[in-house]
Amino acid sequence: MTHPIEEESFAILARRVDLSMWPPGTRQVVARMVHATADESFATTARIGDDAVKAATGALATASPVVCDARMVVAGVPRVAANLSVACYLDAVPGSQPGRATRSEAAIEVAAAEHPDGAIWVIGNAPTALARLLRLHEAGLVSPAAVIGLPVGYVGAADAKAALWDSPLRAISITNTGRRGGSPVAAAALNALWRMASWSSRSG
C-alpha cells in the first residue's frame, strides 16, 4: 500500500515534471530518480539504454546478485526484497591499494572476481568504481546483466558516465549526464526496477 505522503509527492511531481517523452518502464525509473532527490533535472539528463529495463527486471526476477559500490546504495534496497542478494565489497579492501585510486576501485575488482557474469552493478558514489568496471568489461573479465551508473562528483563523474554511455554496455545501462548523481538516485533507480520486476512476477 502506498503511503498518502508518497501519493501526494508523486502527484506534485506529475504536475511539475513532464515525463511523457519517456516510454513506459523507463518513465517509472526516471520518476523514481526525480522523486528520491527532488532534483527535476534528472527528467532531462537521465540516459536509459534500449534494453536496460528489460535486462534489469529480468535479472531481478531471477534473483541475480546486485553489486553496489557503496553501503548507502545497499541501505536503499527495499527491505521487502528479501530474495535479493545485495553486496558491497568495500570491507574486502582493508585500506589503500597500490596502483588503485580508491578503495571503491579495488572493491570492484574483488566483486568482479566473485560475480563475473550476470550481476546487476549499481554505482552510486565513486566514479573510479564505474571506470574500473568498464575496464574489466573491456578486458572480458566481467559481463553485467545491467549497469546503473550514477556516480556523483566534480572529479571524474561526468567522464565516467559518458564513457559508460559510449561503451558496449550502453544498451543495458541507466545513467545520466553531468556531475549529479549519488547513492540515493542509484538506489531509487534500483527500487523502480525491483517494483516492476515484482509486479510482473505477481501478474504473471
C-alpha positions, -999 to 999 in steps of 0.1 A, spaced: 0 0 0 13 34 -9 16 60 19 -5 91 15 26 113 16 42 93 -12 10 96 -33 9 134 -28 46 136 -36 41 118 -69 11 139 -77 31 171 -73 59 156 -94 34 148 -122 22 184 -122 58 199 -122 77 175 -144 67 163 -179 78 127 -183 57 120 -214 88 117 -236 99 86 -217 83 53 -227 66 31 -201 92 13 -179 119 39 -184 93 65 -172 89 47 -139 127 47 -134 131 84 -142 101 93 -119 118 74 -90 151 92 -97 134 126 -95 112 117 -66 141 104 -44 162 135 -49 136 163 -56 160 171 -85 139 176 -115 170 179 -138 171 140 -139 140 142 -161 162 156 -189 197 143 -180 188 107 -175 201 82 -201 185 47 -203 196 21 -227 171 5 -250 174 -29 -232 182 -17 -197 148 -20 -181 140 -54 -196 175 -67 -188 175 -54 -152 139 -65 -143 146 -99 -158 177 -103 -137 159 -91 -106 130 -115 -112 155 -144 -112 173 -131 -81 205 -123 -98 231 -108 -74 233 -70 -71 267 -55 -65 269 -19 -51 299 4 -48 287 20 -16 269 9 16 245 37 11 232 21 -20 228 -12 -2 208 6 25 184 19 -2 173 -15 -13 137 -23 -4 135 -41 29 109 -64 15 132 -75 -13 144 -104 9 151 -126 -21 178 -103 -34 215 -108 -28 229 -73 -24 265 -68 -15 291 -41 -12 328 -52 -12 344 -23 5 351 -43 36 371 -68 15 396 -40 8 413 -31 41 430 1 31 446 20 2 458 -3 -26 489 2 -46 480 13 -82 444 20 -73 430 55 -69 403 45 -44 392 16 -22 360 15 -43 380 8 -74 398 -21 -57 365 -34 -43 350 -36 -78 379 -59 -88 371 -82 -58 334 -82 -67 341 -89 -104 361 -119 -95 332 -133 -74 305 -122 -99 319 -123 -134 286 -130 -151 250 -119 -148 251 -95 -118 234 -61 -117 260 -34 -110 249 -3 -91 275 25 -89 261 55 -70 292 71 -54 326 66 -69 335 75 -105 366 53 -101 344 23 -95 325 28 -127 357 34 -146 372 2 -133 340 -18 -141 343 -5 -177 379 -16 -179 371 -50 -165 344 -55 -191 366 -44 -219 392 -70 -207 365 -97 -208 366 -102 -170 330 -92 -162 297 -94 -181 269 -75 -163 232 -82 -167 227 -45 -163 245 -14 -150 232 15 -130 260 40 -133 252 72 -114 283 83 -95 285 119 -83 312 145 -80 333 172 -96 361 149 -105 356 121 -129 318 115 -125 307 131 -158 335 115 -177 329 80 -163 292 82 -171 299 94 -206 323 65 -211 296 41 -199 272 55 -225 298 53 -252 307 17 -243 292 -17 -255 272 -17 -222 251 13 -233 220 -8 -242 218 -23 -207 228 9 -188 210 35 -167 230 67 -162 228 105 -167 249 133 -180 269 157 -158 282 158 -122 249 150 -104 242 115 -91 248 97 -58 237 68 -38 200 80 -33 194 83 -70 211 50 -78 191 32 -51 159 49 -65 166 35 -100 171 0 -85 139 4 -64 119 13 -96 133 -18 -114 126 -40 -84 90 -28 -82 85 -35 -119 100 -70 -116 79 -78 -86 47 -66 -102 55 -86 -133 61 -118 -113 28 -113 -94 8 -106 -125 24 -135 -144 
